[in-house]
Amino acid sequence: VFLRFGTYHLHVISHPHTGCKGPATLSPIGAPFAKETSHTKQGRSATSASRMDGSSMTATGQSLTDPSRPMRRGGTRHPTRVISQQIIHVDPASNKSSPINYCKQILSFGTWNVLSLVSSSSQLYQLSQNINQYRLDLLGLTETHMPGSGTTLLDNGSLFIHSGRTDGIKRQGVGLSLSKRIKNSLISFTPTSERVLTARLHSKHLNISVVVAYAPTDGADDGEKDNFYRTLADTFDELPRHDLKLLLGNFNAKITSDRHGCEAVIGGESLHSSSNDNGTRLVDFCAANQLVVGGTLFQHRDIHKGTWRSPNGLTVNQIDHICVSRKFSHSLIDVKVCRGADIGSDHYLVRGRLKIKLQSVAKINATRHDVPAIERLRNLTKVEEYNVALQNRFECLDSEVDLECMWDNFKQTVSDVSMEVLGKRPRKAKEQHLSQKTKDLLVQRGQFKRRDPNSDANRSEYSKLNKLVKKSSKIDDNNWTIRVASDLEEAASKGQQREVWAKIKKISGKSKKKQATSVRDKDGRIITDPHNQRDRWKEHFSELLNPQLSSVNLADLDSVPTQPSFGYLSCSDGPPTRDEISYSLKKLKNHKSPGVDGITNEQLKYGESALVCELEHLLKKVWEEEAIPEDWLKGMIIVIGKKGDTSYCGNNRGITLRATTSKVLQMILLRRLSRKQKFFQENKNLNLHFFIQ
């Protein structure tokens, strides 16, 4: 292979028989190439002969006009680079060398029928272990049996998305696992049904749309099959046109190796000589949506093609498939079955490798801030040190500044002192359900999974170990439930209602709430662009919180008689006093989310002795200038799923988070107003007496 870049030729010598590449060298343009070896001459003559004959190229599927051009032997077991990074370019002007890197990262993805992920807690543990072992960035899962939809964080940091039945029955179900490396590339996901799940990833030059599907069995009714492919077709119609599309899942489809009439969809490397009904449906669907079945393109041994083995070990079928967009099929490096992956399923893991580079989506106008360990204020271990540090820091600040500078100094000082004294909040360690005995049984079962499956002794031993794993996992789950119940009783005896409800949600498995990911417009069409999604949320909350006042004439308010409410103001109605501020700080509740200022209730509440004086100066300036800081006018709207399909904005509710410090002033004003209730008429709304200009 000769590549020309700059003023140099790149020589990559390939052995004609083994295909192994020799060392890469560089030489200036115009310089003679290295002397050819005998093997190189033979390879060139063989290539020339094949080019003169044209038929050999067509027969092997290597023609440039043949859509099945990627049909070839799979690459190395762990390909990491396209061109070696050892190539050195020497600049003739400066005589300096620098490495030339034309590499792209390899996206490792796959599909796997796991039979169940809810039978025991060991299933998710095994899933995370296999993801690490085979370095899977993206994994489509079928038959998860997980009801409802949502997200779960696995032990290895991977993000697991699932979509299941809405009636609570633990059947069917699909899921998608995103590794820790690429989970930030997720734009949105749509749980369409218990058989179809869609996700969209952000990539370097184009986005990737991933569809995980679980088709009915070949013996199912035609009506059920028609409904499935109709749903799948509607899902593909909603995908962006220019995205790279990946279709993963168990289609129960046997595809023929005869490419006649469908050369653009399949290769000649399928395991089966004929197709079943599901196979015909899948080929027709791929042809209609410009997809290529990746498992039929690469030459492998038959043991690396079959994806399902019968319990008696006599029948092997290739029914789990990976399909990619035909336009990007040349980026597909390999598709192969990994027989060593073990999760207690009779299906094998199908792994593919794609030459593409993903890019994480940067948060717009926001950066990730470290959160202080507020728990150290709640348990009173750092309260005294926290107040002393605040007093020392505020003494060094200049008090003769304008309102915005005074607020910025206050906010920054509280945040800096909190991080210095309290430290960064540690991550919560995920509680492990499995005992060491269960983990050892899983290792032993995995060893028998890698042995010859045709041996009756190996299958019998594997079945025995599988039963022991299930039994041990159930015992571990019961022990974990007993431990949580004991903690619940202890929290109830101490009156810790928050801990009680947290334990109840943990045992019942209802701690995860639905999250709004994908968004639809008013006509029900899915919005794929992140900027358009934010605009849609802005439009929704603007209409919800600012309704049209077409039926109200504001001029009618001029005829309302003036109420003598402000005539009762006394000399005590001046700026907030220290006693009022101290009383309001004590009334702040714990465990509340901060607003745009990033200050929690605990940071103000437990810093009372050091913050009362500073808050008095700040609120006095607000009172005298009749103005408030800019942050107090802002609020963050948090979207929380409420019911049904959360891709519709109406099925979500929003919670507005405001600056915590502004709540202190509001509490003081409300307390003062409550003392003057005798001046208000009975059964009259407070809004009739006060008008905010």
C-alpha positions as CSV (number, residue, x, y, z in Angstrom):
1,V,0.0,0.0,0.0
2,F,1.5,3.4,-1.0
3,L,0.1,6.6,0.6
4,R,1.4,10.0,-0.4
5,F,1.4,12.9,2.1
6,G,3.6,15.9,2.1
7,T,6.9,15.1,0.5
8,Y,7.0,11.4,1.5
9,H,5.8,8.0,0.4
10,L,4.4,5.6,3.0
11,H,5.3,1.9,2.3
12,V,3.3,-0.8,4.0
13,I,4.5,-4.3,2.9
14,S,1.9,-7.0,3.2
15,H,2.7,-10.7,2.9
16,P,0.7,-12.2,0.0
17,H,-0.2,-15.5,1.8
18,T,-0.7,-14.6,5.4
19,G,-1.8,-11.0,5.1
20,C,0.6,-9.9,7.9
21,K,2.0,-6.4,7.5
22,G,5.6,-5.7,7.7
23,P,7.4,-2.6,9.0
24,A,6.2,0.8,7.6
25,T,8.9,3.0,6.1
26,L,9.1,6.5,4.6
27,S,11.1,7.7,1.7
28,P,11.1,11.0,-0.2
29,I,9.1,11.3,-3.4
30,G,11.3,10.5,-6.4
31,A,13.6,8.2,-4.4
32,P,13.6,4.5,-5.5
33,F,11.5,2.1,-3.4
34,A,13.0,-0.6,-1.4
35,K,14.1,-3.7,-3.2
36,E,11.2,-6.2,-3.6
37,T,11.5,-9.6,-2.0
38,S,10.5,-12.8,-3.7
39,H,7.2,-12.9,-1.7
40,T,6.4,-9.3,-2.8
41,K,7.0,-10.1,-6.5
42,Q,4.8,-13.2,-6.2
43,G,2.0,-11.2,-4.6
44,R,2.2,-8.5,-7.2
45,S,2.1,-11.0,-10.1
46,A,-0.9,-12.8,-8.5
47,T,-2.6,-9.4,-8.1
48,S,-2.0,-8.5,-11.7
49,A,-3.3,-11.9,-12.9
50,S,-6.5,-11.5,-10.8
51,R,-7.0,-8.0,-12.2
52,M,-6.7,-9.2,-15.8
53,D,-9.4,-11.7,-15.1
54,G,-12.2,-9.6,-13.5
55,S,-14.2,-12.6,-12.6
56,S,-12.2,-13.5,-9.6
57,M,-12.9,-10.1,-8.1
58,T,-16.6,-10.5,-8.5
59,A,-16.6,-14.0,-7.1
60,T,-14.8,-13.0,-4.0
61,G,-17.0,-9.9,-3.5
62,Q,-14.1,-7.5,-3.7
63,S,-15.3,-5.3,-6.6
64,L,-15.5,-1.6,-6.0
65,T,-19.0,-1.5,-7.3
66,D,-20.1,-4.5,-5.2
67,P,-22.0,-3.5,-2.1
68,S,-20.6,-6.5,-0.2
69,R,-17.0,-5.2,-0.6
70,P,-16.4,-5.3,3.2
71,M,-16.7,-9.1,3.1
72,R,-13.4,-10.2,4.3
73,R,-11.6,-12.1,7.1
74,G,-12.0,-10.5,10.5
75,G,-9.1,-8.4,11.8
76,T,-7.0,-9.1,14.8
77,R,-8.5,-9.9,18.1
78,H,-8.0,-6.5,19.6
79,P,-7.5,-4.0,16.8
80,T,-6.7,-0.6,18.2
81,R,-5.3,1.5,15.3
82,V,-5.7,1.7,11.5
83,I,-2.1,2.9,10.8
84,S,0.7,2.3,13.3
85,Q,1.7,5.3,15.3
86,Q,5.4,4.4,14.8
87,I,5.5,6.2,11.5
88,I,7.9,9.2,11.8
89,H,7.8,12.3,9.6
90,V,11.0,14.3,9.4
91,D,10.6,18.0,8.5
92,P,13.5,18.8,6.0
93,A,13.5,22.5,7.1
94,S,13.9,22.0,10.8
95,N,15.2,18.4,10.7
96,K,12.8,17.6,13.5
97,S,10.8,14.4,13.7
98,S,7.2,14.1,14.9
99,P,4.9,11.1,15.0
100,I,2.1,11.0,12.4
101,N,-1.1,9.6,13.8
102,Y,-3.9,8.8,11.4
103,C,-5.7,6.6,14.0
104,K,-9.4,6.5,14.9
105,Q,-10.7,4.8,18.0
106,I,-12.5,1.6,17.5
107,L,-16.1,1.5,18.8
108,S,-16.7,-2.0,20.3
109,F,-20.4,-2.8,20.3
110,G,-22.6,-5.9,20.4
111,T,-25.9,-7.5,21.1
112,W,-26.9,-10.2,23.6
113,N,-30.0,-12.1,24.6
114,V,-29.6,-12.3,28.4
115,L,-32.9,-14.2,29.0
116,S,-33.4,-12.2,32.3
117,L,-31.8,-9.4,34.3
118,V,-34.3,-9.5,37.2
119,S,-34.1,-13.1,38.3
120,S,-31.4,-12.2,40.9
121,S,-29.0,-9.4,41.7
122,S,-26.1,-11.4,40.2
123,Q,-27.4,-10.7,36.7
124,L,-26.4,-7.1,36.6
125,Y,-23.1,-8.0,38.3
126,Q,-22.3,-10.5,35.6
127,L,-23.3,-8.0,32.9
128,S,-20.9,-5.4,34.2
129,Q,-18.1,-8.0,34.4
130,N,-18.6,-9.1,30.8
131,I,-18.7,-5.5,29.6
132,N,-15.3,-5.0,31.2
133,Q,-13.9,-8.2,30.0
134,Y,-14.8,-7.7,26.3
135,R,-14.3,-3.9,26.5
136,L,-17.8,-3.2,25.1
137,D,-18.7,0.5,24.6
138,L,-22.2,-0.2,23.4
139,L,-24.2,-3.3,24.1
140,G,-27.8,-4.0,23.0
141,L,-29.7,-6.4,25.3
142,T,-32.9,-8.3,24.7
143,E,-35.2,-10.3,27.0
144,T,-34.2,-8.2,30.0
145,H,-37.6,-8.8,31.6
146,M,-37.4,-5.5,33.4
147,P,-40.8,-3.7,33.6
148,G,-41.2,0.0,32.9
149,S,-38.4,2.3,31.5
150,G,-35.6,4.1,33.1
151,T,-31.8,4.2,33.7
152,T,-29.5,2.3,36.1
153,L,-25.9,2.8,36.9
154,L,-23.9,-0.5,36.9
155,D,-21.0,-1.4,39.2
156,N,-18.4,-0.6,36.5
157,G,-19.8,2.9,35.9
158,S,-21.7,2.0,32.7
159,L,-25.2,3.5,32.1
160,F,-27.9,0.9,31.5
161,I,-31.1,2.1,29.8
162,H,-34.1,-0.3,29.7
163,S,-37.6,-0.3,28.2
164,G,-40.2,-2.9,29.2
165,R,-43.8,-3.6,29.6
166,T,-46.0,-1.0,31.3
167,D,-48.4,-3.5,32.9
168,G,-45.7,-4.8,35.3
169,I,-45.4,-8.2,33.7
170,K,-41.7,-9.3,33.6
171,R,-41.6,-10.5,30.0
172,Q,-39.8,-9.3,26.8
173,G,-37.9,-6.0,27.5
174,V,-34.9,-4.5,25.7
175,G,-32.0,-2.5,27.0
176,L,-28.9,-0.6,26.0
177,S,-25.6,-0.3,28.0
178,L,-23.2,2.6,27.5
179,S,-19.7,2.3,28.9
180,K,-18.2,4.9,31.2
181,R,-16.2,6.2,28.2
182,I,-19.0,7.1,25.9
183,K,-22.1,7.5,28.2
184,N,-21.6,11.3,28.1
185,S,-22.1,11.1,24.3
186,L,-25.8,10.2,24.9
187,I,-28.1,12.8,23.5
188,S,-31.5,11.2,24.2
189,F,-33.2,7.8,24.3
190,T,-36.8,6.8,23.6
191,P,-38.3,3.7,25.2
192,T,-40.8,2.9,22.4
193,S,-42.1,-0.4,23.7
194,E,-41.1,-3.6,25.4
195,R,-39.6,-4.7,22.0
196,V,-38.0,-1.5,20.7
197,L,-35.6,1.0,22.2
198,T,-33.9,4.0,20.5
199,A,-30.9,6.0,21.6
200,R,-28.9,8.8,19.9
201,L,-25.2,9.4,20.4
202,H,-23.1,12.4,19.6
203,S,-20.1,11.6,17.4
204,K,-17.1,13.5,15.9
205,H,-18.5,14.2,12.5
206,L,-22.0,12.7,12.6
207,N,-24.4,11.4,15.2
208,I,-25.2,7.7,15.7
209,S,-28.8,6.4,16.1
210,V,-29.0,3.0,17.8
211,V,-32.1,0.9,17.7
212,V,-32.4,-2.3,19.9
213,A,-35.1,-4.7,18.9
214,Y,-36.5,-8.0,20.1
215,A,-38.6,-9.7,17.4
216,P,-41.3,-12.3,18.0
217,T,-40.3,-16.0,17.5
218,D,-40.7,-17.6,14.2
219,G,-43.7,-19.5,15.4
220,A,-45.6,-16.4,16.5
221,D,-48.7,-15.1,14.7
222,D,-48.3,-13.1,11.5
223,G,-50.2,-10.3,13.1
224,E,-47.8,-10.0,15.9
225,K,-44.9,-10.0,13.5
226,D,-46.6,-7.4,11.3
227,N,-47.1,-5.1,14.3
228,F,-43.5,-5.4,15.4
229,Y,-42.0,-4.5,12.0
230,R,-44.6,-1.7,11.6
231,T,-43.4,-0.3,14.9
232,L,-39.8,-0.7,13.8
233,A,-40.4,1.0,10.5
234,D,-42.1,3.9,12.2
235,T,-39.1,4.2,14.6
236,F,-36.7,4.3,11.6
237,D,-38.8,6.9,9.9
238,E,-38.3,9.2,12.9
239,L,-34.5,8.9,12.9
240,P,-32.5,11.7,11.4
241,R,-31.7,11.0,7.8
242,H,-27.9,11.6,7.9
243,D,-27.2,9.6,11.1
244,L,-25.2,6.4,11.2
245,K,-27.8,3.8,12.1
246,L,-27.1,0.7,14.1
247,L,-29.8,-2.0,14.5
248,L,-29.0,-4.5,17.2
249,G,-31.0,-7.3,18.7
250,N,-32.5,-10.8,18.6
251,F,-34.7,-11.1,15.5
252,N,-35.1,-14.9,15.6
253,A,-34.1,-14.7,12.0
254,K,-32.1,-17.3,10.0
255,I,-30.7,-15.7,6.9
256,T,-29.6,-17.6,3.8
257,S,-26.1,-17.5,2.5
258,D,-27.5,-17.3,-1.1
259,R,-27.0,-13.6,-2.0
260,H,-28.9,-13.8,-5.3
261,G,-31.3,-10.8,-5.4
262,C,-30.2,-9.3,-2.1
263,E,-26.5,-8.6,-2.8
264,A,-26.8,-5.1,-1.3
265,V,-28.1,-6.4,2.1
266,I,-26.2,-9.6,2.9
267,G,-22.9,-11.3,2.2
268,G,-22.2,-14.9,1.5
269,E,-20.9,-15.8,5.0
270,S,-24.2,-16.7,6.8
271,L,-24.4,-19.9,8.8
272,H,-27.6,-21.1,7.1
273,S,-28.4,-22.2,3.6
274,S,-32.0,-21.0,3.7
275,S,-34.0,-18.3,5.5
276,N,-37.0,-18.7,7.7
277,D,-40.0,-16.3,7.7
278,N,-38.3,-13.9,10.2
279,G,-35.2,-14.0,8.1
280,T,-37.1,-12.9,5.0
281,R,-38.8,-10.2,6.9
282,L,-35.5,-8.9,8.3
283,V,-33.8,-8.9,4.9
284,D,-36.8,-7.0,3.4
285,F,-36.7,-4.4,6.2
286,C,-32.9,-3.9,5.8
287,A,-33.4,-3.4,2.0
288,A,-36.1,-0.8,2.6
289,N,-34.0,1.1,5.1
290,Q,-30.6,0.9,3.4
291,L,-29.1,-1.5,6.0
292,V,-26.5,-4.3,5.8
293,V,-26.5,-7.4,8.0
294,G,-23.0,-7.4,9.4
295,G,-22.8,-11.0,10.6
296,T,-23.0,-12.2,6.9
297,L,-20.0,-10.1,5.7
298,F,-17.0,-11.7,7.4
299,Q,-15.4,-15.0,7.0
300,H,-15.2,-16.9,10.3
301,R,-15.4,-20.5,11.5
302,D,-19.0,-21.8,12.0
303,I,-18.5,-21.8,15.8
304,H,-18.0,-18.1,15.6
305,K,-21.2,-17.5,13.7
306,G,-23.9,-19.3,15.7
307,T,-25.6,-17.1,18.3
308,W,-27.9,-19.6,19.9
309,R,-27.4,-23.2,21.0
310,S,-30.2,-25.6,22.0
311,P,-30.1,-27.1,25.5
312,N,-29.0,-30.5,24.1
313,G,-26.2,-28.9,22.2
314,L,-27.2,-30.3,18.8
315,T,-28.8,-27.3,17.2
316,V,-27.0,-24.0,16.5
317,N,-28.7,-21.0,14.8
318,Q,-27.6,-17.5,13.8
319,I,-30.6,-15.5,15.0
320,D,-29.0,-12.5,16.7
321,H,-27.8,-9.8,14.3
322,I,-26.0,-6.5,13.9
323,C,-27.1,-4.3,11.1
324,V,-25.4,-1.0,10.0
325,S,-26.2,1.7,7.5
326,R,-25.1,0.6,4.0
327,K,-23.4,4.0,3.5
328,F,-21.1,3.3,6.5
329,S,-20.7,-0.4,6.1
330,H,-17.0,0.0,5.1
331,S,-16.4,1.4,8.6
332,L,-17.4,-2.0,10.1
333,I,-14.2,-3.9,10.8
334,D,-15.5,-7.2,12.2
335,V,-18.6,-9.1,13.6
336,K,-17.9,-12.2,15.6
337,V,-19.5,-14.4,18.3
338,C,-17.8,-14.4,21.7
339,R,-18.5,-17.8,23.1
340,G,-16.7,-17.1,26.4
341,A,-19.2,-14.5,27.7
342,D,-21.3,-16.0,30.4
343,I,-24.5,-14.7,32.0
344,G,-26.5,-17.9,32.3
345,S,-28.1,-17.6,28.8
346,D,-28.3,-20.0,25.9
347,H,-27.4,-17.1,23.5
348,Y,-23.9,-16.0,22.7
349,L,-22.6,-12.5,22.8
350,V,-22.2,-11.0,19.3
351,R,-19.6,-8.3,19.1
352,G,-18.8,-5.9,16.3
353,R,-16.1,-3.3,15.8
354,L,-16.7,0.0,14.1
355,K,-14.1,2.5,13.1
356,I,-15.5,5.8,14.4
357,K,-14.7,8.3,17.0
358,L,-17.3,9.5,19.5
359,Q,-17.3,12.9,21.1
360,S,-18.9,13.8,24.5
361,V,-21.5,16.5,24.4
362,A,-20.3,19.6,26.4
363,K,-22.9,21.2,28.6
364,I,-24.1,24.5,27.3
365,N,-23.3,27.5,29.5
366,A,-22.6,25.3,32.5
367,T,-19.6,23.6,34.1
368,R,-19.4,20.8,36.6
369,H,-18.7,22.1,40.1
370,D,-17.5,20.2,43.0
371,V,-20.1,19.8,45.8
372,P,-19.0,20.2,49.4
373,A,-19.7,17.4,52.0
374,I,-22.8,19.0,53.5
375,E,-23.3,15.9,55.7
376,R,-20.5,17.1,58.0
377,L,-22.6,20.1,58.8
378,R,-25.7,18.0,59.4
379,N,-23.9,15.8,61.9
380,L,-22.4,18.9,63.6
381,T,-18.8,17.7,63.3
382,K,-17.5,20.8,61.3
383,V,-19.9,23.5,62.4
384,E,-17.6,25.3,64.8
385,E,-14.6,25.2,62.4
386,Y,-16.9,26.3,59.5
387,N,-18.1,29.4,61.4
388,V,-14.6,30.4,62.4
389,A,-13.4,30.2,58.8
390,L,-16.3,32.3,57.6
391,Q,-15.6,35.0,60.2
392,N,-11.9,35.2,59.3
393,R,-12.7,35.4,55.6
394,F,-15.4,38.1,55.8
395,E,-13.1,40.3,58.0
396,C,-10.7,40.6,55.0
397,L,-13.4,41.8,52.6
398,D,-14.2,45.4,51.7
399,S,-17.7,46.4,52.8
400,E,-17.9,49.6,50.7
401,V,-19.0,48.1,47.4
402,D,-22.1,48.1,45.3
403,L,-24.9,45.5,45.6
404,E,-23.8,43.1,42.9
405,C,-20.2,43.1,44.2
406,M,-21.4,42.6,47.8
407,W,-23.5,39.6,46.6
408,D,-20.7,38.1,44.6
409,N,-18.3,38.4,47.5
410,F,-20.8,36.7,49.8
411,K,-21.6,33.9,47.4
412,Q,-17.9,33.2,46.6
413,T,-16.8,33.3,50.2
414,V,-19.4,30.8,51.4
415,S,-18.6,28.4,48.5
416,D,-14.8,28.6,49.0
417,V,-15.0,28.2,52.8
418,S,-17.3,25.2,52.4
419,M,-14.9,23.4,50.1
420,E,-11.9,24.2,52.3
421,V,-13.5,23.1,55.6
422,L,-15.9,20.4,54.6
423,G,-14.1,19.0,51.6
424,K,-15.5,17.4,48.5
425,R,-18.5,15.2,48.9
426,P,-17.4,11.6,48.4
427,R,-19.2,9.2,46.1
428,K,-21.6,6.8,47.6
429,A,-20.3,3.2,47.3
430,K,-22.8,0.9,45.8
431,E,-23.9,-1.8,48.2
432,Q,-22.9,-5.2,47.0
433,H,-25.5,-8.0,47.2
434,L,-23.4,-10.9,46.3
435,S,-21.2,-12.9,48.6
436,Q,-17.8,-14.2,47.8
437,K,-19.2,-17.7,47.5
438,T,-21.5,-16.6,44.7
439,K,-18.7,-14.8,42.9
440,D,-16.6,-17.9,43.0
441,L,-19.4,-20.0,41.6
442,L,-19.7,-17.5,38.8
443,V,-16.0,-17.9,37.9
444,Q,-16.3,-21.7,37.9
445,R,-19.4,-21.6,35.7
446,G,-17.6,-19.2,33.3
447,Q,-14.8,-21.7,33.0
448,F,-17.2,-24.5,31.8
449,K,-18.8,-22.0,29.4
450,R,-15.5,-21.8,27.5
451,R,-15.2,-25.6,27.2
452,D,-16.5,-27.8,24.4
453,P,-20.3,-27.3,24.3
454,N,-20.7,-30.6,22.4
455,S,-19.5,-32.6,25.4
456,D,-22.4,-34.0,27.5
457,A,-20.2,-33.9,30.6
458,N,-19.4,-30.2,30.2
459,R,-23.1,-29.3,29.6
460,S,-24.1,-31.3,32.7
461,E,-21.5,-29.6,34.9
462,Y,-22.5,-26.2,33.6
463,S,-26.2,-26.9,34.3
464,K,-25.3,-28.0,37.8
465,L,-23.2,-24.9,38.5
466,N,-25.9,-22.7,37.0
467,K,-28.4,-24.0,39.5
468,L,-26.0,-23.4,42.4
469,V,-25.4,-19.8,41.2
470,K,-29.2,-19.1,41.2
471,K,-29.7,-20.7,44.6
472,S,-26.7,-18.8,46.1
473,S,-27.9,-15.5,44.5
474,K,-31.4,-15.8,46.0
475,I,-29.8,-16.4,49.5
476,D,-27.7,-13.3,49.1
477,D,-30.8,-11.3,48.0
478,N,-32.7,-12.5,51.0
479,N,-29.8,-11.6,53.4
480,W,-29.6,-8.1,51.8
481,T,-33.3,-7.6,52.3
482,I,-33.1,-8.6,56.0
483,R,-30.2,-6.1,56.5
484,V,-32.2,-3.3,54.9
485,A,-35.3,-4.1,57.0
486,S,-33.2,-4.1,60.2
487,D,-31.9,-0.6,59.2
488,L,-35.4,0.5,58.5
489,E,-36.6,-0.6,62.0
490,E,-33.7,1.2,63.6
491,A,-34.4,4.4,61.7
492,A,-38.1,4.2,62.6
493,S,-37.3,3.8,66.3
494,K,-35.2,7.0,66.1
495,G,-37.9,9.0,64.3
496,Q,-35.8,9.4,61.1
497,Q,-38.6,9.4,58.7
498,R,-36.4,10.4,55.7
499,E,-34.3,7.3,56.2
500,V,-37.4,5.1,56.7
501,W,-38.9,6.1,53.3
502,A,-35.5,5.8,51.6
503,K,-35.2,2.2,52.8
504,I,-38.8,1.4,51.8
505,K,-38.1,2.7,48.3
506,K,-34.9,0.7,48.1
507,I,-36.7,-2.6,49.1
508,S,-39.7,-2.0,46.8
509,G,-37.4,-1.1,43.9
510,K,-39.3,2.2,43.2
511,S,-36.5,4.6,43.9
512,K,-35.9,5.2,40.3
513,K,-38.1,7.8,38.7
514,K,-38.9,8.3,35.0
515,Q,-36.7,10.9,33.3
516,A,-37.5,13.0,30.3
517,T,-34.9,12.3,27.6
518,S,-36.2,12.6,24.1
519,V,-38.6,15.5,23.3
520,R,-41.5,15.8,20.8
521,D,-42.9,18.9,19.2
522,K,-46.6,19.9,19.3
523,D,-47.3,17.6,16.4
524,G,-45.8,14.6,18.1
525,R,-42.6,14.4,16.0
526,I,-39.4,13.6,17.9
527,I,-36.9,16.4,18.1
528,T,-33.4,15.1,17.6
529,D,-31.2,18.3,17.8
530,P,-30.2,19.2,21.3
531,H,-30.6,23.0,20.7
532,N,-34.1,22.4,19.3
533,Q,-34.9,20.3,22.3
534,R,-34.0,23.2,24.7
535,D,-36.1,25.5,22.6
536,R,-39.0,23.2,22.9
537,W,-38.8,23.1,26.7
538,K,-38.5,26.9,26.7
539,E,-41.6,27.2,24.6
540,H,-43.5,24.7,26.8
541,F,-42.8,26.4,30.1
542,S,-43.3,29.8,28.7
543,E,-46.8,28.9,27.7
544,L,-47.4,27.1,30.9
545,L,-46.1,29.8,33.3
546,N,-47.1,32.8,31.3
547,P,-50.6,32.2,30.0
548,Q,-52.4,34.6,27.7
549,L,-54.4,37.3,29.5
550,S,-56.8,37.9,26.6
551,S,-59.9,37.8,28.9
552,V,-58.5,40.2,31.4
553,N,-58.4,44.0,30.9
554,L,-55.7,45.5,33.1
555,A,-57.3,48.9,32.8
556,D,-60.2,47.6,34.9
557,L,-57.9,47.6,37.9
558,D,-57.9,51.4,37.9
559,S,-61.5,51.4,39.2
560,V,-60.6,49.3,42.2
561,P,-60.6,51.5,45.3
562,T,-57.4,52.0,47.1
563,Q,-56.9,49.9,50.2
564,P,-55.3,51.6,53.2
565,S,-52.9,48.7,53.8
566,F,-49.7,50.8,53.6
567,G,-51.0,53.3,56.0
568,Y,-50.3,51.0,58.9
569,L,-46.5,50.9,58.4
570,S,-44.6,51.7,61.5
571,C,-41.1,52.6,62.3
572,S,-40.4,48.9,62.9
573,D,-41.0,48.2,59.2
574,G,-37.4,49.0,58.3
575,P,-34.6,46.8,57.0
576,P,-34.5,43.2,58.3
577,T,-32.9,42.9,61.8
578,R,-30.5,40.4,63.1
579,D,-33.2,38.7,65.2
580,E,-35.4,38.2,62.1
581,I,-32.5,36.9,60.0
582,S,-31.5,34.5,62.8
583,Y,-35.1,33.3,63.1
584,S,-35.4,32.7,59.4
585,L,-32.1,30.8,59.1
586,K,-33.2,28.4,61.8
587,K,-36.4,27.7,59.9
588,L,-34.6,26.6,56.8
589,K,-35.1,22.9,56.0
590,N,-32.3,20.4,55.3
591,H,-31.9,18.2,52.2
592,K,-33.1,20.9,49.7
593,S,-31.4,21.5,46.3
594,P,-29.6,24.8,45.8
595,G,-30.5,27.4,43.2
596,V,-28.4,29.3,40.7
597,D,-26.1,30.5,43.6
598,G,-25.1,27.0,44.5
599,I,-25.6,27.6,48.2
600,T,-27.6,25.1,50.1
601,N,-29.8,25.7,53.2
602,E,-27.3,23.9,55.4
603,Q,-24.5,26.3,54.4
604,L,-26.6,29.2,55.7
605,K,-28.3,27.5,58.5
606,Y,-25.3,26.1,60.3
607,G,-23.2,29.2,59.6
608,E,-25.6,31.4,61.5
609,S,-23.2,33.0,63.9
610,A,-20.9,34.1,61.1
611,L,-23.4,35.0,58.5
612,V,-26.0,37.0,60.4
613,C,-24.0,40.2,60.3
614,E,-23.1,39.8,56.6
615,L,-26.7,39.1,55.7
616,E,-27.8,42.1,57.7
617,H,-25.6,44.4,55.6
618,L,-26.6,42.7,52.4
619,L,-30.4,42.9,53.1
620,K,-30.1,46.4,54.3
621,K,-28.6,47.5,51.0
622,V,-31.3,45.6,49.2
623,W,-33.9,47.4,51.3
624,E,-32.5,50.9,50.9
625,E,-31.7,50.7,47.2
626,E,-35.0,48.9,46.4
627,A,-33.1,46.5,44.2
628,I,-32.1,42.8,44.4
629,P,-29.1,41.0,42.9
630,E,-29.4,39.5,39.4
631,D,-29.2,35.9,40.6
632,W,-32.3,36.4,42.8
633,L,-34.3,37.0,39.6
634,K,-33.2,33.7,38.0
635,G,-34.6,30.2,38.5
636,M,-33.5,26.7,37.3
637,I,-36.4,24.6,36.0
638,I,-35.8,20.9,36.7
639,V,-37.9,18.5,34.5
640,I,-39.3,15.5,36.3
641,G,-41.3,12.7,34.6
642,K,-44.9,12.5,35.9
643,K,-46.8,10.0,33.8
644,G,-47.0,8.1,30.5
645,D,-44.6,8.8,27.7
646,T,-42.2,11.5,29.0
647,S,-41.2,12.5,25.5
648,Y,-44.3,14.6,25.5
649,C,-43.7,17.8,27.5
650,G,-47.2,17.7,29.0
651,N,-46.4,14.4,30.8
652,N,-43.6,16.1,32.8
653,R,-43.7,18.7,35.6
654,G,-41.1,21.3,36.4
655,I,-39.6,22.4,39.7
656,T,-38.1,25.8,39.9
657,L,-34.9,26.2,42.1
658,R,-34.3,29.7,43.2
659,A,-31.4,31.3,45.1
660,T,-31.4,30.1,48.7
661,T,-30.4,33.5,50.1
662,S,-33.4,35.2,48.6
663,K,-35.7,32.9,50.6
664,V,-34.4,34.5,53.8
665,L,-35.8,37.9,52.7
666,Q,-39.1,36.3,51.6
667,M,-39.5,34.5,55.0
668,I,-38.9,37.8,56.8
669,L,-41.5,39.6,54.7
670,L,-44.1,36.9,55.1
671,R,-43.6,36.9,58.8
672,R,-44.2,40.6,59.0
673,L,-47.3,40.4,56.9
674,S,-48.7,37.6,59.1
675,R,-48.6,40.0,62.0
676,K,-50.7,42.5,60.1
677,Q,-53.5,40.1,59.2
678,K,-56.0,42.0,61.3
679,F,-55.9,44.9,58.8
680,F,-57.1,42.6,55.9
681,Q,-60.7,41.9,55.3
682,E,-61.9,38.4,55.9
683,N,-62.0,36.0,52.9
684,K,-60.1,38.4,50.8
685,N,-57.0,37.5,48.7
686,L,-53.8,39.2,49.7
687,N,-53.2,40.0,46.0
688,L,-56.0,42.5,46.1
689,H,-54.1,44.7,48.5
690,F,-50.6,44.6,47.1
691,F,-49.6,45.2,43.5
692,I,-46.0,44.6,42.4
693,Q,-45.0,47.2,39.9
